[in-house]
Amino acid sequence: MAIVEIDGVRLHYTDEGSGSETIVFSHGLLMSGDMFAAQVATLKHKYRCIAYDHRGQGQSAVTDDGYDMETLTADAAGLIEALGASPCHFVGLSMGGFVGMRLASRRPELLRSLTLLETSADPEPKENQKSYRLLNFIARWFGLGLVLGKVMPIMFGKTFLSDPDRAAEREKWRAHIGSNHRIGITRATRGVIDRAGVSDEIGTIDLPVLIIVGDEDVATVPEKSERMHQAIKGSKLVTISKAGHSSTIEQPRAVNGALSEFLSSIRDKATARG
């Protein structure tokens, strides 16, 4: 198990592949770096691929505090520096995207490009906060198992959830979500619910940016990706058909295709400049 210590916090990560450029993958809430397994399997033949777990999730340490997006951004910056990964291609999904936007606007020297999947520059909508806090309370005091029935339709789109051929995958990810540390995950959830928006910052991002959203995402609806696309000059927006909030799992081929094309275009432009 690979561990890097950042400001006294032990963060778990995987490090596969090789190449002159590095991709760092940052996962969404309730998940871990495992949600990028299909992307790492495809891209590790050309790139060094690092996928890490946020504090309180996956195999990283559960800390007493530090779950706000600013601290998680500092964690990511520290990891990139400690592993000699800068400048990297940063790929963030949902919560990982919250981190990625902050890195791109505040620490641009660490990044070569930014990919944002199923995420938003807005704060958590007020209409979601009450129900999310209730689910978080139940998970904290009575266990994640009691809320999985409500969580799965938020995390995945209707196509994935209704496909009889993918029942085993659904059970795998249901178990994965349910295996989260009860204290760590509820602290991480509060950090997401209470986050500030960064809509006023993303217009300063001056990097190649790819935005990916599933057309069945109900957690961060496609309109939010469109707003980010309009705010970030030169960004590219790709909509993935029949995908929800976990598009890297639900439609891995489509995500891999969009990501590979984006990264290749950056490499081609760099080559052309000499």
Backbone bond lengths (Angstrom), bond angles and torsions (degrees), N, CA, C in turn:
res aa  C-N    CA-C-N  psi(-1)  N-CA   C-N-CA  omega(-1)  CA-C   N-CA-C  phi
1 M - - - 1.461 - - 1.520 108.98 -
2 A 1.336 117.02 124.15 1.466 121.61 -179.05 1.522 109.96 -88.08
3 I 1.324 115.75 127.87 1.456 122.16 -178.78 1.526 108.89 -129.79
4 V 1.333 116.15 136.07 1.458 120.93 170.68 1.520 107.71 -122.14
5 E 1.323 117.17 137.71 1.457 120.64 -179.13 1.523 109.25 -100.05
6 I 1.329 115.71 121.32 1.461 122.81 -179.64 1.523 108.31 -118.98
7 D 1.314 116.49 113.61 1.468 121.67 -178.91 1.522 111.86 50.17
8 G 1.332 115.04 42.36 1.451 120.62 176.87 1.513 115.30 83.72
9 V 1.335 117.92 0.00 1.466 121.95 -179.27 1.529 109.41 -106.19
10 R 1.318 116.17 127.99 1.465 121.31 -178.74 1.527 109.78 -87.40
11 L 1.337 116.04 114.75 1.461 122.31 -179.61 1.528 109.65 -109.24
12 H 1.308 115.46 130.26 1.459 120.99 177.95 1.527 110.07 -85.10
13 Y 1.330 115.95 143.54 1.464 119.70 177.14 1.522 110.01 -152.05
14 T 1.320 115.37 160.78 1.455 122.30 169.65 1.518 107.90 -114.49
15 D 1.319 116.46 150.40 1.462 121.99 -175.87 1.524 107.22 -139.97
16 E 1.324 116.47 104.61 1.463 121.32 -174.96 1.523 110.35 -129.08
17 G 1.327 114.76 155.52 1.453 120.54 175.02 1.511 112.47 81.20
18 S 1.306 113.61 -178.44 1.463 119.80 179.69 1.522 109.13 -154.48
19 G 1.294 115.30 165.77 1.458 121.26 -178.51 1.506 109.05 152.69
20 S 1.302 115.13 169.87 1.460 119.74 -178.45 1.525 112.38 -75.85
21 E 1.339 117.64 -13.86 1.460 122.22 -179.56 1.522 110.29 -122.76
22 T 1.325 115.32 149.63 1.466 121.73 -176.95 1.522 110.69 -117.39
23 I 1.331 116.07 140.12 1.460 122.79 172.27 1.520 107.46 -110.78
24 V 1.330 117.03 130.13 1.459 122.23 175.23 1.525 107.91 -111.56
25 F 1.332 116.03 124.90 1.460 122.52 -177.38 1.524 110.14 -104.81
26 S 1.343 116.11 130.26 1.462 122.89 -176.84 1.532 109.14 -124.16
27 H 1.306 116.51 117.32 1.466 121.70 -167.06 1.522 114.20 -83.45
28 G 1.319 114.88 173.59 1.456 122.26 178.76 1.514 112.34 -92.36
29 L 1.328 116.24 168.80 1.450 123.62 179.44 1.530 110.82 -57.72
30 L 1.320 116.03 140.39 1.468 126.06 179.04 1.524 113.13 78.32
31 M 1.318 116.95 -3.28 1.451 120.69 -177.07 1.534 110.85 -111.29
32 S 1.332 116.55 -156.67 1.463 123.66 176.03 1.516 106.55 -158.00
33 G 1.321 116.42 -178.44 1.457 119.55 177.70 1.519 113.15 -59.59
34 D 1.332 117.06 -15.68 1.470 121.02 179.18 1.522 112.59 -61.19
35 M 1.333 117.48 -22.53 1.466 118.37 -177.16 1.530 112.45 -70.35
36 F 1.345 116.44 -7.89 1.467 120.91 177.61 1.535 111.93 -105.29
37 A 1.321 117.68 17.21 1.464 120.28 -175.99 1.522 112.13 -56.99
38 A 1.326 117.38 -41.54 1.469 120.45 -178.37 1.521 111.28 -68.64
39 Q 1.320 117.22 -33.58 1.467 120.16 179.85 1.540 109.94 -73.19
40 V 1.323 116.53 -42.21 1.464 119.88 178.62 1.525 110.32 -63.01
41 A 1.330 117.06 -42.19 1.467 120.52 -179.19 1.519 111.89 -59.68
42 T 1.330 116.84 -35.00 1.464 121.32 -179.39 1.525 112.38 -81.11
43 L 1.325 116.67 -40.99 1.462 120.76 -169.70 1.523 114.63 -92.15
44 K 1.317 117.96 -14.98 1.467 119.69 -175.45 1.520 113.33 -67.49
45 H 1.318 117.37 -13.32 1.462 120.27 178.42 1.527 112.03 -76.46
46 K 1.339 116.32 -17.09 1.467 120.37 179.57 1.532 112.83 -120.44
47 Y 1.331 116.67 -19.72 1.456 120.69 -173.25 1.534 110.60 -133.47
48 R 1.304 115.12 152.91 1.460 119.89 165.20 1.522 106.89 -75.26
49 C 1.325 118.28 127.93 1.463 122.69 -174.80 1.525 110.26 -119.70
50 I 1.327 115.54 117.10 1.460 122.23 178.48 1.529 108.00 -113.50
51 A 1.324 116.47 124.38 1.465 121.56 175.09 1.527 107.81 -122.31
52 Y 1.315 117.35 123.69 1.467 119.75 -175.68 1.530 111.03 -120.29
53 D 1.335 114.60 162.13 1.463 122.02 177.64 1.527 109.17 -103.70
54 H 1.322 116.45 131.54 1.457 120.30 174.74 1.522 110.66 -65.37
55 R 1.319 115.95 153.88 1.464 120.00 176.94 1.526 110.55 -54.20
56 G 1.335 115.37 139.27 1.456 121.10 179.82 1.509 114.92 82.33
57 Q 1.343 117.47 -2.03 1.458 121.50 -178.17 1.526 110.04 -132.63
58 G 1.327 115.63 161.68 1.458 119.39 -179.22 1.518 110.64 55.54
59 Q 1.340 115.49 -130.31 1.463 120.62 -178.88 1.526 112.81 -105.72
60 S 1.323 117.15 12.07 1.458 120.24 177.06 1.529 110.55 -81.80
61 A 1.327 115.36 164.19 1.459 120.96 -175.01 1.521 112.31 -67.32
62 V 1.324 114.89 146.48 1.461 121.84 171.32 1.528 107.17 -90.88
63 T 1.308 116.32 117.74 1.464 121.45 -178.19 1.526 110.46 -106.88
64 D 1.325 115.53 163.48 1.461 119.72 179.81 1.521 111.85 -71.53
65 D 1.332 116.74 -30.04 1.459 120.24 -177.83 1.529 109.24 -151.17
66 G 1.331 115.60 -170.11 1.459 119.89 177.49 1.508 115.06 89.98
67 Y 1.338 117.50 24.21 1.460 120.74 -177.53 1.530 112.97 -96.37
68 D 1.306 116.97 2.01 1.457 120.57 175.58 1.519 109.44 -70.79
69 M 1.321 117.01 157.56 1.466 120.49 -173.17 1.526 112.55 -65.51
70 E 1.326 116.79 -29.46 1.463 119.08 179.73 1.528 110.70 -67.14
71 T 1.347 116.79 -41.68 1.456 119.83 178.22 1.521 110.95 -69.22
72 L 1.326 117.36 -39.32 1.468 119.99 177.59 1.526 110.67 -63.81
73 T 1.326 117.11 -33.41 1.462 120.83 176.18 1.526 110.23 -66.96
74 A 1.329 116.61 -40.62 1.463 120.27 176.00 1.529 110.83 -64.08
75 D 1.339 117.27 -37.65 1.467 121.02 175.43 1.527 110.39 -58.56
76 A 1.339 115.91 -47.39 1.470 120.34 -177.92 1.515 111.25 -64.20
77 A 1.325 117.19 -43.45 1.462 120.93 178.61 1.519 110.38 -61.39
78 G 1.336 116.37 -43.41 1.457 120.28 179.12 1.507 112.50 -63.59
79 L 1.329 116.87 -39.58 1.461 121.12 178.14 1.524 111.02 -64.49
80 I 1.327 117.20 -45.54 1.469 121.19 179.67 1.525 110.31 -59.02
81 E 1.311 116.15 -43.78 1.461 120.21 -179.47 1.524 111.42 -69.26
82 A 1.333 117.01 -44.09 1.466 120.78 -176.61 1.522 112.20 -64.89
83 L 1.329 116.59 -32.55 1.466 120.64 -178.11 1.526 112.58 -93.71
84 G 1.322 116.92 6.73 1.459 120.69 178.86 1.510 112.80 60.28
85 A 1.324 116.57 40.78 1.462 121.66 -172.92 1.529 114.30 -100.66
86 S 1.320 118.16 -2.90 1.466 118.75 -175.47 1.533 111.70 -89.48
87 P 1.343 116.67 149.79 1.469 125.61 -9.67 1.527 110.04 -77.88
88 C 1.309 116.79 137.99 1.464 121.12 -175.12 1.522 111.05 -115.01
89 H 1.312 114.27 164.78 1.457 122.07 167.35 1.532 105.61 -87.30
90 F 1.313 117.80 115.32 1.465 121.38 -176.46 1.522 109.20 -99.55
91 V 1.330 116.11 125.35 1.462 122.67 -178.83 1.523 107.80 -118.27
92 G 1.340 116.80 110.86 1.456 120.76 -177.04 1.512 112.21 -122.21
93 L 1.323 115.74 130.76 1.468 121.49 178.70 1.521 109.34 -110.40
94 S 1.324 116.10 127.06 1.457 123.19 178.53 1.527 110.51 54.58
95 M 1.343 118.79 -108.67 1.458 120.69 178.24 1.522 111.06 -58.31
96 G 1.323 116.86 -37.86 1.461 120.20 175.68 1.516 112.07 -61.45
97 G 1.326 116.55 -31.08 1.459 120.68 175.39 1.513 112.19 -70.73
98 F 1.356 117.01 -35.99 1.465 119.60 175.43 1.536 109.58 -58.02
99 V 1.329 115.15 -41.35 1.466 120.97 178.15 1.529 110.31 -67.97
100 G 1.331 116.65 -44.91 1.455 121.13 -176.85 1.516 113.28 -60.48
101 M 1.328 117.09 -41.22 1.462 119.96 179.11 1.519 111.45 -64.39
102 R 1.322 116.28 -39.41 1.465 120.10 178.55 1.526 111.11 -67.04
103 L 1.322 116.99 -40.94 1.461 120.24 177.04 1.523 110.92 -61.89
104 A 1.329 116.32 -46.13 1.466 120.26 -175.71 1.516 112.45 -64.70
105 S 1.325 117.70 -33.25 1.462 120.05 -178.94 1.525 112.25 -87.32
106 R 1.341 117.45 -28.02 1.465 120.16 -173.29 1.532 114.18 -107.42
107 R 1.348 116.53 -28.62 1.462 120.72 -179.27 1.535 109.77 -131.55
108 P 1.310 118.05 55.08 1.471 120.45 -173.14 1.525 113.49 -61.82
109 E 1.330 117.76 -23.11 1.466 120.17 -179.72 1.527 112.24 -65.86
110 L 1.339 116.86 -16.27 1.466 120.37 -179.81 1.524 112.79 -84.96
111 L 1.340 116.77 -14.13 1.459 120.52 -171.84 1.522 112.83 -116.29
112 R 1.320 114.19 146.30 1.458 122.46 172.75 1.535 109.35 -99.81
113 S 1.335 115.46 -34.21 1.465 121.55 176.41 1.520 108.14 -158.81
114 L 1.333 115.52 170.60 1.459 122.07 -179.76 1.514 109.42 -135.77
115 T 1.336 115.89 129.60 1.462 121.31 171.93 1.515 108.38 -118.02
116 L 1.319 116.07 127.25 1.455 123.45 -177.68 1.524 109.22 -115.04
117 L 1.322 116.62 118.98 1.458 121.65 179.58 1.522 110.24 -116.58
118 E 1.323 116.52 131.32 1.467 122.57 171.03 1.532 110.91 48.72
119 T 1.317 117.15 52.01 1.453 120.52 -175.88 1.515 110.87 -138.15
120 S 1.330 115.88 -178.44 1.460 120.75 -175.40 1.520 110.07 -153.07
121 A 1.325 115.99 148.78 1.463 121.30 174.15 1.527 111.30 -88.31
122 D 1.326 117.59 -3.70 1.458 122.45 -177.05 1.527 111.19 -86.67
123 P 1.335 117.59 159.84 1.468 119.76 168.06 1.525 109.22 -69.26
124 E 1.319 117.33 168.21 1.463 119.77 178.06 1.528 109.13 -63.81
125 P 1.338 117.67 128.74 1.469 119.86 -178.97 1.530 111.43 -57.75
126 K 1.312 115.74 140.42 1.467 120.31 -178.16 1.518 111.59 -59.65
127 E 1.338 116.62 -33.34 1.463 119.04 -178.41 1.531 112.28 -67.59
128 N 1.343 117.41 -20.36 1.467 120.63 177.87 1.518 112.88 -89.64
129 Q 1.324 116.87 -25.32 1.457 120.18 -168.30 1.524 113.41 -62.23
130 K 1.319 118.13 -41.79 1.465 120.41 -176.99 1.524 111.03 -62.88
131 S 1.337 116.56 -48.03 1.464 119.37 -178.11 1.523 111.39 -68.26
132 Y 1.335 117.38 -37.55 1.460 120.43 178.85 1.523 110.88 -66.80
133 R 1.326 117.45 -38.51 1.463 119.89 177.89 1.534 111.07 -65.91
134 L 1.319 116.57 -37.14 1.464 119.96 177.89 1.526 110.48 -65.06
135 L 1.328 116.73 -46.35 1.466 120.03 177.87 1.526 110.40 -60.48
136 N 1.318 116.39 -39.21 1.457 121.08 -179.69 1.526 111.04 -66.00
137 F 1.325 116.82 -39.94 1.464 121.68 177.73 1.525 110.54 -62.09
138 I 1.320 116.07 -45.53 1.469 120.12 -179.95 1.524 110.30 -63.34
139 A 1.335 116.26 -43.96 1.469 120.27 179.66 1.520 111.09 -62.25
140 R 1.319 116.57 -40.43 1.474 121.43 -177.49 1.518 111.58 -64.84
141 W 1.333 116.91 -44.36 1.456 119.80 -171.03 1.526 114.03 -99.93
142 F 1.326 117.55 -21.79 1.468 119.23 -175.63 1.527 113.51 -123.89
143 G 1.335 117.19 -6.10 1.455 120.33 176.13 1.520 113.87 106.04
144 L 1.317 114.95 149.13 1.466 121.10 -177.72 1.528 112.71 -64.89
145 G 1.323 116.58 -26.82 1.460 119.60 -177.37 1.509 113.55 -57.49
146 L 1.324 116.87 -30.63 1.457 120.74 -177.31 1.525 113.25 -74.94
147 V 1.325 117.87 -16.87 1.465 119.75 -176.34 1.528 113.07 -111.00
148 L 1.323 117.74 -2.56 1.464 119.87 -175.62 1.521 112.56 -60.49
149 G 1.331 117.06 -34.28 1.464 119.79 178.82 1.513 112.63 -62.67
150 K 1.333 117.53 -31.60 1.458 122.18 177.55 1.529 111.64 -84.51
151 V 1.322 116.20 -30.60 1.464 120.96 -174.62 1.528 112.62 -77.11
152 M 1.322 117.78 -39.74 1.469 120.43 -174.87 1.530 113.12 -56.69
153 P 1.349 120.53 -43.24 1.471 119.49 178.29 1.525 113.71 -69.21
154 I 1.337 117.72 -15.45 1.460 120.68 173.80 1.520 109.99 -82.59
155 M 1.331 116.03 -38.40 1.453 121.50 -174.93 1.524 113.89 -80.39
156 F 1.336 117.07 -25.31 1.463 120.95 -175.20 1.522 111.13 -132.83
157 G 1.343 115.41 153.13 1.449 121.50 179.82 1.515 112.67 -80.39
158 K 1.327 115.50 166.57 1.465 121.16 -175.53 1.519 112.57 -64.71
159 T 1.330 117.74 -31.42 1.471 120.03 -179.86 1.517 110.66 -65.38
160 F 1.317 117.28 -48.70 1.462 121.50 178.94 1.527 110.89 -62.66
161 L 1.314 117.36 -42.19 1.459 121.14 -175.67 1.520 113.09 -70.76
162 S 1.331 117.59 -23.05 1.470 120.49 -176.28 1.520 113.85 -103.87
163 D 1.336 118.19 -3.22 1.465 121.69 -176.61 1.525 109.91 -78.45
164 P 1.339 118.20 114.42 1.480 119.97 -178.23 1.519 112.74 -64.39
165 D 1.321 117.76 -24.50 1.458 120.54 -179.15 1.530 112.97 -77.90
166 R 1.324 117.04 -7.66 1.468 119.88 -177.02 1.532 112.30 -115.98
167 A 1.323 114.90 22.81 1.468 119.87 -179.46 1.525 111.45 -60.04
168 A 1.324 117.02 -41.32 1.468 120.21 -179.18 1.525 111.09 -64.35
169 E 1.340 116.56 -38.35 1.468 120.00 177.31 1.520 110.99 -64.55
170 R 1.332 115.58 -41.47 1.465 118.64 179.79 1.527 110.67 -61.35
171 E 1.320 116.30 -42.83 1.459 119.70 179.76 1.524 111.21 -66.14
172 K 1.329 116.70 -37.26 1.466 120.56 177.36 1.519 110.80 -58.96
173 W 1.334 117.06 -48.13 1.459 120.16 -175.94 1.514 111.70 -77.79
174 R 1.299 117.45 -28.80 1.470 120.50 173.15 1.533 109.32 -61.62
175 A 1.336 116.24 -44.96 1.462 120.84 177.83 1.523 110.96 -65.73
176 H 1.330 116.00 -39.17 1.470 120.86 -179.99 1.532 110.55 -61.01
177 I 1.314 116.20 -47.00 1.464 120.05 178.71 1.525 110.46 -63.87
178 G 1.326 115.77 -43.05 1.458 120.36 -178.87 1.512 114.43 -67.05
179 S 1.336 117.20 -18.75 1.464 121.01 -177.80 1.527 112.91 -84.11
180 N 1.326 117.61 -4.08 1.463 120.42 179.56 1.524 111.44 -58.71
181 H 1.324 115.78 147.45 1.459 121.40 175.68 1.524 108.75 -63.71
182 R 1.312 116.51 125.82 1.469 120.78 -171.68 1.522 112.56 -59.47
183 I 1.320 117.26 -40.33 1.468 120.40 -178.87 1.525 110.59 -76.92
184 G 1.334 115.98 -46.68 1.457 119.87 -178.52 1.512 112.41 -59.09
185 I 1.331 116.60 -43.55 1.456 119.25 -174.39 1.523 111.63 -72.61
186 T 1.330 118.06 -33.20 1.460 118.36 178.75 1.532 110.96 -73.04
187 R 1.316 117.40 -30.96 1.467 119.91 174.38 1.529 109.87 -69.08
188 A 1.329 116.95 -41.41 1.464 120.43 178.12 1.529 110.96 -63.25
189 T 1.322 116.14 -39.18 1.464 120.46 179.73 1.520 111.17 -63.84
190 R 1.328 116.98 -40.89 1.466 119.24 176.92 1.523 111.40 -61.40
191 G 1.338 115.86 -37.22 1.462 119.29 178.02 1.513 112.16 -61.70
192 V 1.335 116.48 -38.15 1.467 120.89 178.67 1.531 110.51 -70.82
193 I 1.332 116.73 -45.61 1.464 120.62 -178.09 1.524 111.19 -61.58
194 D 1.320 116.44 -39.80 1.468 121.27 -173.48 1.524 114.17 -91.06
195 R 1.316 118.15 4.64 1.472 120.44 -174.10 1.528 112.09 -65.00
196 A 1.309 114.85 150.44 1.462 120.93 171.85 1.525 109.00 -84.16
197 G 1.310 117.11 155.35 1.454 120.85 174.76 1.522 111.19 -79.61
198 V 1.325 116.11 162.01 1.468 120.91 178.21 1.525 111.07 -128.36
199 S 1.319 116.47 26.29 1.470 120.06 179.96 1.512 112.57 -58.75
200 D 1.337 116.50 -30.63 1.458 120.32 -178.93 1.521 112.58 -80.10
201 E 1.336 117.64 -8.21 1.461 121.52 -179.01 1.518 114.05 -102.00
202 I 1.334 116.79 -31.20 1.467 118.00 -167.61 1.524 113.10 -69.33
203 G 1.317 117.44 -17.99 1.462 119.39 176.52 1.511 113.09 -67.46
204 T 1.326 117.10 -15.35 1.465 121.09 178.96 1.523 112.51 -87.89
205 I 1.325 117.57 -7.49 1.467 119.93 -177.67 1.522 110.16 -66.12
206 D 1.311 115.37 125.42 1.464 121.35 -177.18 1.530 108.97 -124.82
207 L 1.311 115.33 63.05 1.461 123.71 -179.72 1.526 107.98 -141.67
208 P 1.325 118.14 160.53 1.462 118.66 169.54 1.535 109.16 -62.74
209 V 1.329 117.24 128.81 1.463 121.58 -176.49 1.529 110.04 -129.82
210 L 1.320 115.52 128.46 1.458 122.60 172.69 1.522 108.14 -111.82
211 I 1.328 116.34 131.05 1.460 122.11 177.34 1.525 107.91 -115.90
212 I 1.329 115.93 126.00 1.461 121.66 -179.06 1.527 108.89 -122.33
213 V 1.334 116.78 133.91 1.459 120.33 177.00 1.521 109.78 -143.00
214 G 1.321 116.08 140.35 1.454 121.02 174.57 1.513 111.14 -81.78
215 D 1.320 116.44 140.86 1.470 118.56 -177.60 1.529 112.86 -72.43
216 E 1.338 117.52 -6.34 1.466 121.38 177.87 1.531 111.88 -110.78
217 D 1.326 117.20 13.65 1.464 120.54 -178.70 1.527 109.71 -73.89
218 V 1.337 116.18 117.46 1.463 120.53 178.14 1.527 111.72 -100.41
219 A 1.322 117.66 -13.32 1.461 121.34 179.73 1.526 110.80 -79.51
220 T 1.321 116.11 -46.78 1.472 121.32 172.60 1.527 106.44 -128.66
221 V 1.296 115.62 93.85 1.465 121.77 -171.19 1.526 111.23 -63.69
222 P 1.335 117.57 153.21 1.467 121.50 -175.58 1.519 115.20 -53.24
223 E 1.336 118.33 -29.42 1.461 120.20 179.71 1.529 111.80 -59.42
224 K 1.322 117.34 -30.35 1.461 120.52 178.86 1.526 111.13 -69.18
225 S 1.323 116.29 -36.29 1.461 119.86 175.98 1.520 111.22 -67.88
226 E 1.312 116.01 -36.78 1.465 119.89 177.16 1.529 110.62 -62.70
227 R 1.326 117.39 -39.96 1.464 120.18 178.41 1.529 111.04 -65.40
228 M 1.317 117.63 -39.85 1.465 120.01 176.77 1.519 110.33 -64.19
229 H 1.318 115.90 -41.24 1.464 121.16 179.24 1.526 111.01 -59.38
230 Q 1.321 116.42 -41.89 1.465 120.21 179.37 1.526 111.40 -69.30
231 A 1.335 117.18 -30.88 1.463 120.93 -175.94 1.521 113.22 -82.24
232 I 1.344 117.30 -27.92 1.467 120.94 -175.77 1.526 108.79 -100.88
233 K 1.294 115.98 107.23 1.466 121.88 -175.47 1.525 110.94 -59.85
234 G 1.341 115.57 130.31 1.459 121.03 176.42 1.504 115.01 80.51
235 S 1.335 117.88 2.74 1.465 119.73 -179.32 1.523 111.06 -71.82
236 K 1.329 115.25 158.29 1.458 122.10 177.96 1.520 108.30 -114.92
237 L 1.328 116.92 134.78 1.463 122.35 -179.93 1.526 109.69 -113.69
238 V 1.331 115.74 128.63 1.461 122.18 177.87 1.524 108.79 -125.32
239 T 1.322 117.17 126.44 1.463 122.27 175.87 1.523 109.16 -100.46
240 I 1.328 115.87 128.13 1.460 121.99 -178.67 1.525 108.98 -98.43
241 S 1.310 116.00 122.12 1.460 121.36 -179.16 1.528 111.36 -71.56
242 K 1.314 115.81 140.66 1.467 123.84 175.47 1.524 112.87 59.53
243 A 1.329 115.66 38.31 1.460 121.17 177.12 1.516 109.52 -128.70
244 G 1.332 115.15 144.77 1.451 121.56 175.86 1.512 111.29 -106.02
245 H 1.328 116.21 -140.95 1.456 121.75 -171.96 1.534 113.29 -74.99
246 S 1.314 117.21 -13.78 1.467 121.05 -179.99 1.526 109.85 -118.01
247 S 1.316 115.79 57.44 1.469 121.37 -172.19 1.522 113.26 -60.82
248 T 1.334 118.32 -29.44 1.469 120.06 179.62 1.519 111.21 -63.50
249 I 1.326 116.72 -26.72 1.461 122.65 177.99 1.523 110.66 -92.11
250 E 1.313 116.74 -43.79 1.462 121.88 -172.68 1.525 113.20 -72.10
251 Q 1.329 116.88 -42.24 1.470 121.90 -178.43 1.532 109.39 -133.14
252 P 1.335 117.86 65.32 1.467 119.89 -173.62 1.521 114.05 -63.04
253 R 1.324 118.41 -35.82 1.473 119.59 -179.36 1.523 111.08 -64.23
254 A 1.311 116.67 -43.40 1.467 119.94 -179.68 1.523 110.94 -66.16
255 V 1.325 116.78 -42.32 1.467 120.18 178.00 1.522 110.25 -64.76
256 N 1.326 116.53 -44.81 1.472 120.12 179.52 1.520 111.46 -60.45
257 G 1.328 116.05 -40.03 1.457 119.78 179.95 1.519 111.82 -64.25
258 A 1.329 116.34 -45.69 1.469 120.46 179.94 1.523 111.41 -64.79
259 L 1.331 115.94 -41.99 1.462 120.32 -178.49 1.523 111.25 -69.29
260 S 1.315 117.26 -42.73 1.468 121.01 179.64 1.524 111.26 -62.84
261 E 1.326 116.25 -42.94 1.474 120.39 179.43 1.528 111.03 -63.28
262 F 1.319 115.95 -41.77 1.464 121.36 179.68 1.527 111.24 -63.16
263 L 1.329 116.10 -48.09 1.461 119.93 -178.52 1.527 111.41 -66.11
264 S 1.313 116.69 -38.25 1.464 120.06 178.33 1.520 111.53 -64.99
265 S 1.336 116.31 -37.07 1.473 119.70 179.72 1.524 110.82 -65.06
266 I 1.327 116.65 -36.22 1.461 120.13 177.64 1.529 110.35 -66.47
267 R 1.323 115.51 -43.05 1.462 120.19 179.37 1.524 110.88 -64.79
268 D 1.334 117.15 -40.90 1.469 121.50 179.68 1.526 111.26 -63.51
269 K 1.334 116.82 -40.95 1.466 120.50 179.65 1.536 110.54 -66.40
270 A 1.342 115.70 -37.92 1.456 119.13 178.99 1.524 111.19 -66.09
271 T 1.330 115.31 -39.01 1.474 120.67 178.48 1.518 111.02 -65.30
272 A 1.350 115.38 -41.56 1.465 119.51 -179.12 1.511 112.01 -65.17
273 R 1.350 116.20 -31.83 1.466 118.83 178.35 1.506 112.37 -74.09
274 G 1.349 114.63 -14.23 1.458 119.50 177.24 1.486 113.64 87.36
